[in-house]
Amino acid sequence: MTRIIWTIALGVSLLACSSSNAQTTANWTGFGDGISFTDPANWNPTPGGQIEVPPSSGTMIINPDGLVNSFVVNSPFADVLLQTDYDYDGDTALDAMTFVTLDSLTAGGPLSITVTQGSVKFARFDPFLGEFEDGGGLRGDGDATYTESLLINGGYFESMFVSIDLNVQLDSGTLRLTGVGNPIASGASINFSSDSTATFESFESPADFVTEHLAKITVDGVTAAIGGNIEIVGQDLDFDTEADEETVVSILQGVTPAGPGDFNRNGSVDYQDWLVLNANLYSSLAAISAADRFDAGDTNNDGRVDELDFVAFKTIVETQTGASFATFLSVAVPEPSSLALLGMLTMVGLVAGIRKHIAVNGRNRSMSRFAGVFAAVLCISMAQQAQAVVVVEEMFDYADGVVAGLDGGTGFSEPWGVIVGDTADPTGYFEVISNQAIYNGNSGGQIVNYQQRGLTSAVTVDTGNIVTIDLDVIIGPNDTQIGRGIAMNFVNGEDVAFSIGKALNERLGLLDLGVEAASSNIGDSNFGSGTAGTFSLTATLQYDGADTSVALSNGTDTILHTFVGEQITFDAVRLNGYHQSTTGNGIDNLVIDVTQIAESVINLQIDPDGNATLVNPTGSPITIDLYNIASPDGNLDVNFAGIQGNDQSADGFPAGPGTGPSAGTGWEKAQGTDVGANLIGESYAFGSSTLEDDGTTIELGDILTTVDESEDLTFTYHDATLNQFVTGYIEFVAAPTDLIGDYNGDGTVNLADYTVWRDNLGASESVLANPGNDNGIVDTGDYTAWKQNFGMSAASLAAVGTGSAVPEPSTLALLGIGLLLLRRSSR
């Protein structure tokens, strides 16, 4: 992008101005050439030789000897140009300068540039175009002795970036940073006054700006929050022909300014703000203003209050308090239970049957409850099976014709798009021929064309799953190189995250593996060439917490690659075509499935009545603070008890009150407008809970109105230790047929069952709703069975059926003494 900078050389009256220290401040007069920042005659007092550029340093040092420490531009006629490429060393060649440094340490005091009227622009001269264009940036000296500042109060300042601990204060006027990538760098910051009318213009896109630079903006020293104290608008600032937008930041008008997390705008972040967020947790807010979204708990201004906002809120509290939530609220986290009854239960052979829904082989496996301890061990083994769910399927089973606009298959949010690339070319697109997507070449030579289709949900390779991509490569009879010019790209946003074949703008054969950067490609590895026909390929992606490994196989040979330090996510797929002679090659039978690994994640177990429990089979404790369950068929019961309705503090999962000053001190159900038959969830705002790997089960109650084992339920939780969202494993289990000791049949072994036993001593055991020692008579053996199972429930017995232990009630010893007294008094 280029821009002509017009300058006006006008003499202006001198405005006296003193700096914060005893040193002199130079004011702009324009009495020199009327344009150049580096012309000493344009300043009063005259800085003389105090503006220097050391030869070959590429850096301009302002006020190196401290005689003049700051500059002020305060004239409506001032149009000051700081040329950042100039023949500073006298060798007739332009010297490129990237940084202009305010060298306070050399000057002996804090330096600043102040613009209250007029403008200051950093630019470099393009001799080919004969005009100035963007160039250079302002920075501090990097020494902590003094603070360097850029003060804008009514004027205009433009450079590519600000850097190295430079403080920018915006009261009124405009700051424009034309650099992209990192325009606010190395500790620089920008502060708006709360009554500021200034605007900050960045050539970063709004999305990139929010992700990379929002945290560097403050309002009266308070971190910026979109909708809280600032607003961000996308605007075309460079007037180019591209459909991109730059970013304009300004103070939010008409509301009480609030920092991140202060949703009720009272100046602090506390339980009241949590109540606001939870009341809207899982709500869509796109149709309201940014301020209203903020007031509803939308921390990232994406138009939805969800788990991302929950995690952001927790981070805000910890950042502001400098302590954990437990310390912040003086909340003690209960110790988890330490003992279990599994040993006693297996002694009497009470292992319930289990039926696991295993989609990977398309059938259910069952086993008998009569297998005793062997069955319990077998259940553990079965729990390690993988559960695969097909998330995308495109077979191109359409009538012959162009691919654009076709809308079949599953797992897509939109039809296939029109071709992007050589759009004026009547060829160069994919078309369906005999139920295959075939590329027909293009007359534009070596032009990359692609057609894209968005997915219903993004696919992420995480530590709890394996993502498998299957597709067929079609090699036409006229092509001598296998897969020439054809690729299937997997796209995250606008970037190619992973590709089988040729990534956009790269010349890679289909059987090469690569990403958008050439340095990340395997190279020319392939499986062979020269044969027409259909070739089936399978790419398997796994993530180990740091790197994603990929194995691309044709069933015999395999190409291996590792994306170092990357976790692969994609939300769209592309059909890529390249080269005018590519005709008859194509893609078919695309299937993407996500295989959950049971032993690596928390399991959500559901019995035939819809009762759900959380179980940890991983071998290591997992700390969580949020979970949600989604049902595409709308089978969830919004009135489920959850942890909030079934306090399990003894296992480290306390119930929260959901209201009042103690809100957020335990697990509470989400209350947003999207919560219902399709989505339920709970979270622990001011703490977290550790699900031990010792067989502890956490009961959620009846979560389903209709139990359908074929439904693709989704269970997601937030691992608070790793700060990752993890897709859990869903397991349908059979309800236990007999709950030993539950003599009144209410689903729990408790004191009421003791009363039934006592009142029926000597009677036939048929009077009991469930058996005891099963010898036909109600006797002391039934009492022993009741005591051994005290505290058991239908849900916890189902967990025993999967090999999990049931924690022993902490009061069991005292209860035994009480029972002896009861027996004695009954005699």
TORRO-114251 format. One record per residue (C-alpha): z, y, x. Coordinates in steps of 0.25 Angstrom, whole numbers, plus 5000, padded with zeros to 4 digits. Each point is the difference from the previous one (the first is absolute). Layout:
BEGIN
<<Z Y X>>
...
END
This chain:
BEGIN
<<5000 5000 5000>>
<<4997 5014 5005>>
<<5004 5013 4996>>
<<4995 5015 5004>>
<<5012 5008 5003>>
<<4997 5015 4997>>
<<5009 5010 5008>>
<<5002 5015 4998>>
<<5004 5009 5012>>
<<5008 5010 4993>>
<<5011 5009 5007>>
<<5013 4999 4992>>
<<5013 5008 5000>>
<<5011 4993 5009>>
<<5011 4994 4993>>
<<5013 4999 5008>>
<<5007 4986 4999>>
<<5011 4995 5008>>
<<5003 4985 5003>>
<<5012 4992 4998>>
<<5004 5002 5015>>
<<4999 5012 5009>>
<<4986 4997 5005>>
<<4988 5008 4995>>
<<4991 4996 4989>>
<<4985 5003 5001>>
<<4994 5005 4987>>
<<4985 4999 4997>>
<<4992 5013 5000>>
<<4986 4995 5002>>
<<4997 5012 5010>>
<<4994 4991 5010>>
<<4988 4991 4995>>
<<5006 5000 4986>>
<<4999 4985 5000>>
<<5005 4992 5011>>
<<5015 4995 5000>>
<<4999 4999 5016>>
<<4995 5015 5002>>
<<5013 5007 5005>>
<<4994 5013 4994>>
<<5001 4995 4986>>
<<5015 5000 5001>>
<<5011 5010 5001>>
<<5008 5000 5009>>
<<4989 4995 5009>>
<<5003 4986 5005>>
<<4991 5002 5012>>
<<4999 4987 5007>>
<<5010 4993 4993>>
<<4990 4991 4992>>
<<4995 4990 5010>>
<<4993 4987 5000>>
<<5002 4992 5012>>
<<4987 4994 5006>>
<<4997 4986 4995>>
<<5013 4999 4992>>
<<4993 5001 4986>>
<<5012 5008 4996>>
<<5002 5014 4996>>
<<5014 5005 5004>>
<<5005 5012 4993>>
<<5010 5010 5007>>
<<5002 4991 5012>>
<<5009 5010 5007>>
<<5008 5005 4987>>
<<4996 5014 5001>>
<<4994 4999 4986>>
<<5006 4989 4992>>
<<4994 5000 4986>>
<<4987 5005 4993>>
<<5000 5007 4986>>
<<4987 5002 4992>>
<<5003 5010 4989>>
<<4987 5007 4996>>
<<4992 4997 4987>>
<<4987 5003 5009>>
<<5004 4990 5011>>
<<4991 4988 5002>>
<<5005 4994 5013>>
<<4992 4989 5007>>
<<5007 4991 5010>>
<<4988 4994 5007>>
<<5004 4986 5005>>
<<4988 4998 5009>>
<<4997 5011 5010>>
<<4997 5002 5014>>
<<5015 5002 5004>>
<<4998 4996 5014>>
<<4987 5008 5003>>
<<4991 4989 5003>>
<<4990 5004 4989>>
<<5003 4987 4993>>
<<5008 4999 4987>>
<<5013 4994 5001>>
<<5005 4992 4989>>
<<5014 5003 4995>>
<<5007 4991 4991>>
<<5014 5006 4999>>
<<5006 5014 5000>>
<<5014 4999 5005>>
<<5012 5010 4997>>
<<5007 4998 5013>>
<<5014 5005 4996>>
<<5007 4994 5012>>
<<4991 5008 5010>>
<<5002 5012 4992>>
<<5015 4999 4999>>
<<5001 5001 4985>>
<<4994 4994 4987>>
<<4986 5004 4998>>
<<4993 5002 4987>>
<<4987 5004 4993>>
<<5001 5008 4987>>
<<4989 5003 4991>>
<<5004 5009 4988>>
<<4986 5006 4997>>
<<4986 4997 5005>>
<<4996 4986 5006>>
<<5001 4992 5013>>
<<4990 4989 5002>>
<<4999 4990 5011>>
<<4985 4996 5003>>
<<4991 4995 5010>>
<<4985 5005 5002>>
<<4989 4991 4998>>
<<4988 5005 5009>>
<<4990 4991 4992>>
<<5003 5006 4987>>
<<5004 5014 5005>>
<<5013 5000 4992>>
<<5014 4997 5000>>
<<5006 4987 4995>>
<<5014 4994 4999>>
<<5008 4998 5013>>
<<5013 5000 5006>>
<<5015 5000 4995>>
<<5013 5007 5002>>
<<5012 4993 5006>>
<<5014 5002 5006>>
<<5003 4997 5014>>
<<5008 4987 4998>>
<<5013 5005 5006>>
<<5012 5001 4991>>
<<5006 5013 5006>>
<<4992 5009 4990>>
<<4993 4998 4987>>
<<4986 5004 4999>>
<<4995 5005 4986>>
<<4988 5004 4992>>
<<5004 5010 4989>>
<<4990 5002 4989>>
<<5004 5011 4990>>
<<4988 5006 4993>>
<<4989 4997 5010>>
<<4991 4988 5003>>
<<5001 4991 5012>>
<<4990 4989 5003>>
<<4999 4989 5011>>
<<4997 4985 5001>>
<<5015 4996 5001>>
<<5014 5004 5004>>
<<5008 4992 5009>>
<<5012 4997 5010>>
<<5012 5005 4992>>
<<4994 5013 4995>>
<<5007 5005 4987>>
<<4990 5006 4990>>
<<5007 5009 4989>>
<<4991 5003 4988>>
<<5005 5012 4991>>
<<4987 5005 4995>>
<<4985 4999 5004>>
<<4993 4988 5005>>
<<5001 4990 5011>>
<<4987 4991 5002>>
<<5000 4988 5009>>
<<4985 4995 5001>>
<<5004 4988 5009>>
<<5000 4986 4994>>
<<5008 4988 5005>>
<<5012 5007 5004>>
<<5000 5015 4997>>
<<5016 5001 5001>>
<<5003 4993 5012>>
<<5011 4996 5010>>
<<5012 5006 4993>>
<<4994 5012 4994>>
<<5004 5004 4986>>
<<4997 5009 4989>>
<<5010 5007 4991>>
<<4998 5008 4987>>
<<5010 5010 4995>>
<<5004 4996 4986>>
<<4994 5013 4994>>
<<4987 4998 5009>>
<<4987 5004 4994>>
<<4993 4994 5012>>
<<4990 4989 5001>>
<<4998 4989 5010>>
<<4986 4995 5001>>
<<4997 4987 5008>>
<<4987 4993 5002>>
<<5007 4987 4998>>
<<4997 4993 4987>>
<<5012 5000 4990>>
<<5003 4985 5002>>
<<5000 5001 5015>>
<<5008 5013 5000>>
<<5011 4994 4991>>
<<5001 4987 5008>>
<<5000 5007 5014>>
<<5005 5014 4999>>
<<5008 5002 4987>>
<<5013 4997 5008>>
<<4997 5012 5009>>
<<5000 5010 4989>>
<<5013 5007 4995>>
<<5004 5010 4990>>
<<5012 5009 5005>>
<<5003 4988 5009>>
<<5000 4990 4989>>
<<4990 4988 5002>>
<<4987 5003 4991>>
<<4999 4992 4987>>
<<4987 5000 4992>>
<<5004 5005 4986>>
<<5014 5003 5005>>
<<4998 5012 5008>>
<<4985 5000 5004>>
<<4987 4997 4994>>
<<4987 4994 5007>>
<<4986 5002 4995>>
<<4987 4994 5004>>
<<4990 5010 5003>>
<<4986 5001 5007>>
<<5004 5010 5011>>
<<4988 4997 5010>>
<<4989 5002 4989>>
<<4993 4988 5006>>
<<4991 4991 4992>>
<<5009 4988 5001>>
<<5009 4996 4988>>
<<5013 5001 5008>>
<<5011 5009 4997>>
<<5010 5008 5009>>
<<5014 5003 4997>>
<<5007 5013 4995>>
<<5015 5001 5001>>
<<5008 5010 4993>>
<<5014 5003 4994>>
<<5002 4994 4986>>
<<5002 5011 4990>>
<<5008 5001 4987>>
<<5010 4989 5004>>
<<5013 4999 5007>>
<<4996 4995 5014>>
<<5005 4986 5003>>
<<4999 4992 5013>>
<<4997 4985 5000>>
<<5008 4991 4990>>
<<5007 5012 4993>>
<<4993 4997 4987>>
<<5010 5008 4992>>
<<4998 5012 5009>>
<<5015 5002 5002>>
<<5000 5001 5015>>
<<5005 4986 5003>>
<<4996 4986 5000>>
<<5010 4991 4993>>
<<5001 4990 4988>>
<<4995 5010 4990>>
<<4986 4999 5007>>
<<5001 4985 5000>>
<<5002 5000 4985>>
<<4987 5009 4999>>
<<4992 4990 5009>>
<<5005 4988 4993>>
<<4998 5005 4986>>
<<4985 5001 5005>>
<<4999 4989 5009>>
<<4986 4993 4997>>
<<4994 5011 4992>>
<<4986 5006 5001>>
<<5001 5016 5001>>
<<4985 5004 5004>>
<<4998 5009 4987>>
<<5012 5009 5004>>
<<5001 5011 5010>>
<<5005 4998 5015>>
<<5013 5007 4997>>
<<5002 4991 4987>>
<<4997 4988 5009>>
<<5010 5004 5010>>
<<5010 5002 4989>>
<<4998 4986 4996>>
<<5002 4994 5013>>
<<4986 4999 5006>>
<<5003 5002 5014>>
<<4986 4999 5006>>
<<4993 5007 4988>>
<<4990 4988 4997>>
<<5002 5001 4985>>
<<5009 4988 4999>>
<<5015 4997 5002>>
<<5001 4986 5007>>
<<5006 4992 5011>>
<<4994 5010 5011>>
<<5008 5011 4994>>
<<5013 4992 4999>>
<<4999 4997 5015>>
<<4996 5014 5003>>
<<5013 5005 4992>>
<<5009 4990 5008>>
<<4994 5005 5013>>
<<5002 5015 4996>>
<<5015 4997 4997>>
<<5002 4993 5013>>
<<4993 5011 5008>>
<<5008 5011 4994>>
<<5013 4993 5001>>
<<4998 4993 5013>>
<<5007 4988 4995>>
<<4997 4987 4993>>
<<5002 5000 4985>>
<<5012 4992 5000>>
<<5006 5011 5009>>
<<4995 5011 4992>>
<<5006 4995 4987>>
<<5012 4993 5007>>
<<4996 4988 4993>>
<<5004 4986 5006>>
<<4990 4989 4999>>
<<5007 4987 4995>>
<<5000 4988 5009>>
<<4991 4989 4996>>
<<5006 4987 4995>>
<<5002 4991 5012>>
<<5002 4986 4994>>
<<4991 4991 4991>>
<<5001 4988 4990>>
<<4988 4993 5004>>
<<5007 4989 5007>>
<<5008 4996 4988>>
<<4988 5001 4991>>
<<4991 4991 5008>>
<<5012 4990 5001>>
<<4999 4998 4985>>
<<4984 4999 5001>>
<<4998 5013 4991>>
<<4987 5005 5005>>
<<4991 5006 4989>>
<<4985 4997 4999>>
<<4991 5011 5005>>
<<4986 5003 4997>>
<<4993 5010 5009>>
<<4987 5007 4996>>
<<4991 4998 5012>>
<<4987 5008 4998>>
<<4994 4996 5013>>
<<4996 4986 4995>>
<<4999 5003 4986>>
<<5010 4991 4994>>
<<5015 4998 4998>>
<<5009 4991 5008>>
<<5013 4994 4994>>
<<5011 4991 5004>>
<<5011 4993 4994>>
<<5014 5005 4999>>
<<5005 4986 5003>>
<<4997 5001 5014>>
<<5014 5005 5004>>
<<5002 5006 5014>>
<<4986 4996 5004>>
<<4994 5008 4989>>
<<5008 5013 5005>>
<<4994 4998 5014>>
<<4986 4998 4994>>
<<5001 5013 4992>>
<<5003 5008 5012>>
<<4987 4994 5006>>
<<4992 5003 4987>>
<<5005 5014 5001>>
<<4993 5002 5013>>
<<4987 4998 4993>>
<<4990 5012 4999>>
<<4996 5006 4987>>
<<4986 5006 5000>>
<<4995 5010 4990>>
<<4985 5004 4999>>
<<5000 5016 5000>>
<<4985 5002 5001>>
<<4988 4992 4996>>
<<4986 5004 5000>>
<<4989 4990 4998>>
<<4989 5009 4997>>
<<4996 4992 4987>>
<<4992 5011 4994>>
<<4986 5001 4995>>
<<4990 5004 5011>>
<<5000 5015 5003>>
<<5007 5011 5009>>
<<5015 4998 5003>>
<<5004 5014 4997>>
<<5007 5001 4987>>
<<5003 4985 4998>>
<<5014 4998 4995>>
<<5004 4985 5000>>
<<5009 4991 5009>>
<<5015 5002 5000>>
<<5010 5009 5008>>
<<4991 5013 5000>>
<<5003 5013 4994>>
<<4986 5005 4999>>
<<4986 4996 5000>>
<<4991 4999 5013>>
<<4997 5014 5004>>
<<4986 5005 5003>>
<<4995 4999 5015>>
<<5005 5010 5010>>
<<4992 5003 5012>>
<<4985 5001 5000>>
<<5000 5004 4985>>
<<4986 5006 4999>>
<<4994 4987 5004>>
<<4996 4991 4988>>
<<5003 4988 5008>>
<<5013 4997 5008>>
<<5009 4995 4989>>
<<5006 4987 4996>>
<<4994 4993 4988>>
<<5004 4987 4993>>
<<4990 4989 5002>>
<<5003 4987 4994>>
<<5015 5003 4999>>
<<5001 5005 5015>>
<<5001 5014 5005>>
<<4988 5002 5009>>
<<4997 5012 5009>>
<<4985 5004 4999>>
<<4999 5009 5013>>
<<4997 5015 5001>>
<<4988 5007 5005>>
<<5009 5010 5007>>
<<5001 4992 5012>>
<<5014 4996 5006>>
<<5008 5007 4988>>
<<5013 4994 4995>>
<<5001 4999 4985>>
<<5012 4995 4992>>
<<5005 4999 4986>>
<<5015 5000 4997>>
<<5009 4994 4990>>
<<5015 5004 4998>>
<<5011 4989 4998>>
<<5010 5000 4989>>
<<5011 4999 5010>>
<<5000 5002 5015>>
<<5001 4987 5008>>
<<5010 5001 5011>>
<<5002 4989 5011>>
<<5015 4999 5002>>
<<5010 4991 5006>>
<<5002 4992 4987>>
<<4986 4997 4997>>
<<4986 4995 5005>>
<<4988 5007 4996>>
<<4987 4991 4999>>
<<4986 5006 4998>>
<<4989 4990 4997>>
<<4986 5004 4999>>
<<4986 4994 5001>>
<<4989 5006 5010>>
<<4986 4999 4995>>
<<4990 4999 5011>>
<<4985 5003 4995>>
<<4989 4992 5005>>
<<4993 5012 5007>>
<<5012 5003 5008>>
<<5002 4993 5014>>
<<5014 5006 5003>>
<<5011 4994 4991>>
<<5006 5011 4991>>
<<4992 5011 5007>>
<<5004 5014 4994>>
<<5009 4995 4990>>
<<5015 5002 4998>>
<<5012 4999 4991>>
<<5009 5012 5003>>
<<5015 5001 4995>>
<<5003 5014 4999>>
<<5014 5008 5000>>
<<4997 5014 4994>>
<<4988 5005 5007>>
<<5002 4991 5013>>
<<4995 4986 5003>>
<<5013 4992 5002>>
<<4993 4987 5003>>
<<4986 4995 4999>>
<<4993 4986 5000>>
<<4987 5005 5007>>
<<4995 5014 5002>>
<<5010 5011 4998>>
<<4994 5013 4996>>
<<4992 5007 5010>>
<<5001 4988 5010>>
<<4989 4990 5003>>
<<5008 4987 4999>>
<<4994 4987 4995>>
<<5007 4994 4987>>
<<5007 4989 5008>>
<<5007 5011 5009>>
<<5014 5005 4997>>
<<5003 5014 5001>>
<<5006 5013 4995>>
<<4994 5014 5000>>
<<5003 5003 5015>>
<<4991 4993 5009>>
<<5011 4997 5010>>
<<5007 4992 4990>>
<<4989 4990 4998>>
<<4999 4986 5005>>
<<4986 5002 5005>>
<<4989 4991 4998>>
<<5007 4987 4997>>
<<4993 4993 4989>>
<<4998 4986 4994>>
<<4985 4999 5002>>
<<4987 5005 4996>>
<<4986 4997 4996>>
<<5002 4991 4987>>
<<4998 5005 4986>>
<<5009 4996 4989>>
<<5014 5002 4995>>
<<5012 5000 5009>>
<<5014 5000 4995>>
<<5011 5008 5008>>
<<5015 5001 4999>>
<<5008 5011 5006>>
<<5015 4998 5001>>
<<5009 5012 5002>>
<<5015 4999 5004>>
<<5010 5011 5004>>
<<5011 4997 5009>>
<<5008 5014 4998>>
<<4992 5007 5011>>
<<4986 4994 5001>>
<<4990 4994 4991>>
<<4992 4988 5004>>
<<4987 4996 4994>>
<<4993 4986 5001>>
<<4986 5000 4995>>
<<4994 4986 4999>>
<<4988 4993 4995>>
<<5007 4987 4998>>
<<4998 4995 5014>>
<<5001 5012 5010>>
<<5009 5012 4999>>
<<5000 5014 5006>>
<<5014 5005 5002>>
<<5004 5015 5001>>
<<5013 5008 4999>>
<<5002 5014 4995>>
<<5011 5004 5010>>
<<5010 5009 4993>>
<<4993 5000 4987>>
<<5003 4995 4986>>
<<4988 4998 4992>>
<<4999 5006 4986>>
<<4987 5002 4992>>
<<4997 5006 4986>>
<<4985 4998 4999>>
<<4989 4991 5005>>
<<4986 5004 5004>>
<<4986 4994 5001>>
<<4994 5005 5013>>
<<4985 4999 5003>>
<<4993 5005 5013>>
<<4986 5000 5006>>
<<4987 5001 4993>>
<<4996 4986 5003>>
<<5012 4994 4994>>
<<4995 4993 4987>>
<<5005 4988 4993>>
<<5014 5000 5007>>
<<5012 5002 4991>>
<<5014 4996 4995>>
<<5005 4991 4989>>
<<5012 4993 4995>>
<<5011 5010 5005>>
<<5014 4995 4997>>
<<5013 5007 5005>>
<<5013 4993 4998>>
<<5014 5003 5005>>
<<5009 4988 5003>>
<<5015 5003 4999>>
<<5008 4992 5010>>
<<5013 4996 4993>>
<<5009 4998 5012>>
<<4997 5014 5005>>
<<5004 5008 4988>>
<<5010 5001 4989>>
<<4997 4990 4989>>
<<5000 5004 4985>>
<<5004 4988 4992>>
<<4997 4999 4985>>
<<5004 4989 4991>>
<<4993 4996 4987>>
<<5009 5009 4992>>
<<4996 5012 5009>>
<<5013 5001 5007>>
<<4998 5006 5014>>
<<5007 4999 5013>>
<<4998 5005 5015>>
<<5001 4990 5011>>
<<4999 5002 5015>>
<<4993 4987 5007>>
<<4996 5007 5013>>
<<5012 4996 5008>>
<<5004 5014 5003>>
<<5007 5011 4992>>
<<4991 5010 4993>>
<<5005 5014 4996>>
<<4993 5006 4988>>
<<5002 5013 4991>>
<<4989 4999 4990>>
<<4992 4989 4993>>
<<4990 5000 4988>>
<<4993 4990 4992>>
<<4986 5002 4994>>
<<4994 4992 4989>>
<<4985 5003 4997>>
<<5001 4993 4986>>
<<5012 5008 4996>>
<<5010 4989 4999>>
<<5012 5007 5006>>
<<5013 5002 4992>>
<<5004 5015 5003>>
<<5014 4997 4995>>
<<5003 4990 5011>>
<<5014 5000 5005>>
<<4996 5002 5015>>
<<5011 5002 5010>>
<<5004 5012 4993>>
<<5004 4992 4988>>
<<5006 4989 5008>>
<<5008 5005 5012>>
<<5000 4991 5012>>
<<5008 5008 5010>>
<<5006 4987 5005>>
<<4987 4997 5006>>
<<4997 5014 5004>>
<<4992 5004 4988>>
<<5008 5010 4992>>
<<4996 5006 4987>>
<<4998 5015 4999>>
<<5005 5008 4988>>
<<4987 5007 4998>>
<<5007 5013 4997>>
<<5010 5010 5005>>
<<5005 5003 5014>>
<<5000 4985 5004>>
<<4985 4999 4996>>
<<4992 4993 5011>>
<<5012 4993 5006>>
<<4995 4986 4995>>
<<4987 4994 4995>>
<<4994 5007 4988>>
<<4988 4998 4991>>
<<4988 5009 5001>>
<<4998 5009 4988>>
<<4986 5005 5001>>
<<4990 5001 4990>>
<<4992 4989 5006>>
<<5012 4990 4999>>
<<4997 4990 4989>>
<<4993 4987 4997>>
<<4991 5002 5013>>
<<5011 5005 5010>>
<<5015 4999 5002>>
<<5008 5003 5012>>
<<5014 5004 5006>>
<<5004 5007 5012>>
<<5012 5004 5008>>
<<4999 5015 5004>>
<<5012 5002 5008>>
<<5001 4987 5007>>
<<4994 4986 5002>>
<<5003 4986 4998>>
<<4998 4988 5010>>
<<4996 4987 4993>>
<<5005 4989 5009>>
<<4993 4988 5004>>
<<5012 4991 4997>>
<<4995 4996 4986>>
<<5006 5012 4993>>
<<4992 5003 4987>>
<<4999 5014 4993>>
<<4998 4999 4985>>
<<4991 5009 4993>>
<<5001 4994 4986>>
<<4989 4997 4990>>
<<4988 5009 5005>>
<<4989 4994 4991>>
<<4997 5000 4986>>
<<4989 4989 5002>>
<<5001 4991 5011>>
<<4986 4997 5005>>
<<4999 4993 5014>>
<<4985 5003 5001>>
<<5003 5015 5000>>
<<4998 5007 5013>>
<<5014 5007 5000>>
<<5002 5009 5012>>
<<5014 5001 5006>>
<<5002 5011 5011>>
<<5012 5005 5007>>
<<5003 5010 5011>>
<<5006 4995 5013>>
<<5009 5011 5004>>
<<5002 4995 5014>>
<<4985 4999 5003>>
<<4997 5012 4990>>
<<4988 4992 4995>>
<<4996 4996 4986>>
<<4999 4985 4999>>
<<4993 4991 4990>>
<<5010 4989 4996>>
<<4997 4986 4996>>
<<5001 4996 4985>>
<<5005 4986 4997>>
<<5000 4994 4986>>
<<5012 4989 4999>>
<<5004 4991 4990>>
<<5014 5002 4993>>
<<5011 4990 5003>>
<<5002 4990 4989>>
<<5015 4999 5002>>
<<5009 5010 5004>>
<<5013 4992 5004>>
<<5012 5006 4995>>
<<4994 5009 4990>>
<<5007 4993 4988>>
<<4997 5011 4990>>
<<4985 5001 5003>>
<<5001 5015 5003>>
<<4992 4999 5013>>
<<5012 5003 5009>>
<<5012 4992 5005>>
<<5012 5008 4997>>
<<5014 5000 4994>>
<<4995 4998 4986>>
<<4995 4986 5005>>
<<5014 4997 5005>>
<<5005 5002 4986>>
<<4989 4991 4994>>
<<5004 4989 5010>>
<<5015 5001 4997>>
<<4998 5000 4985>>
<<4991 4987 5001>>
<<5008 4992 5010>>
<<4998 4985 4997>>
<<4989 5002 4990>>
<<4985 4995 5002>>
<<4993 5008 5011>>
<<4989 5002 4989>>
<<5008 5012 4994>>
<<4997 5008 5013>>
<<4987 5008 5000>>
<<4998 4996 5015>>
<<5006 4988 5007>>
<<5011 5000 5010>>
<<5002 4987 5008>>
<<4991 4993 4990>>
<<5009 4988 4998>>
<<5000 5001 4985>>
<<5014 5005 4998>>
<<5006 5014 5002>>
<<5010 4998 5011>>
<<5005 5006 5013>>
<<4987 4997 5006>>
<<4993 5010 4991>>
<<5011 5010 5004>>
<<4996 4998 5015>>
<<4986 5001 4997>>
<<5003 5013 4992>>
<<5008 5006 5012>>
<<4989 4996 5010>>
<<4990 5008 4992>>
<<5008 5012 4996>>
<<4992 5012 5000>>
<<4986 4993 5000>>
<<4990 5005 4990>>
<<4986 4995 4996>>
<<4993 5009 5009>>
<<5009 4996 5012>>
<<4998 4986 4997>>
<<4985 5002 5001>>
<<5002 5006 5014>>
<<5007 4987 5004>>
<<4988 4992 4995>>
<<4992 5008 5011>>
<<5010 4997 5011>>
<<5008 5012 4999>>
<<5015 5000 5000>>
<<5009 5007 4990>>
<<5011 5009 5005>>
<<5014 4996 4997>>
<<5008 5010 4992>>
<<5010 5008 5008>>
<<5011 4997 4990>>
<<4998 4985 4998>>
<<5012 4997 5008>>
<<5009 5009 4991>>
<<4993 4994 4988>>
<<5004 4986 5004>>
<<5014 5003 5000>>
<<4999 5007 4987>>
<<4994 4988 4994>>
<<5011 4991 5005>>
<<5010 5009 4993>>
<<4992 4999 4987>>
<<4999 4985 5001>>
<<5015 4999 5002>>
<<5003 5010 4988>>
<<4991 4992 4991>>
<<5008 4988 5002>>
END
